[in-house]
């Protein structure tokens, strides 16, 4: 699992670098997004990956790697937004934002490590198509939880679904980098 830990960290590091550069360009404009808007942003990116997979052709320059990275960053934004009090200012200090980003990335990695222990890295045998389908399914689950006003009877909450989305995309990027 040491290789997986290093690969995971490398993927998150590249996503963090993109996130930081965008934060320097745009500040924390993403703070205006509600959970459903974050879900929709992830949906757009996942649907684009799925369309490219199905058609075998893309016409816009951003590649699938960039879309998976974007999904990871939106997933982390989703987690950050869930934990911030409603009265948190929209514009936040970059150091605070990076601290929140890192804490949520670390929490996502811990979940991955725990599940990896139990599932024996089964994800290494999965297809990129399956990761995208699972992301789309998790988005549907979040939408249903939002319809239910955040209440679940026996299922995990919105945060757990964002964590799974992040981890599926990290797995996809790890496998893409191994090819």
Protein Blocks (a to p, Z undefined) as FASTA:
>chain_A
ZZmmmmmmmmmmmmmmmmmmmmmmnopmllmpcfklmmmmmmmmmmmmmmmmmnopafbf
bafklmmmmmmmmmmmmmmmmmpcfklcfbdcfklmmmmmmmmmmmmmmmmmmmmmmnoo
mmmmpcfklmmmmmmmmmmmmmmmmmnnopafkbccfklmmmmmmmmmmmmmmmmmmZZ
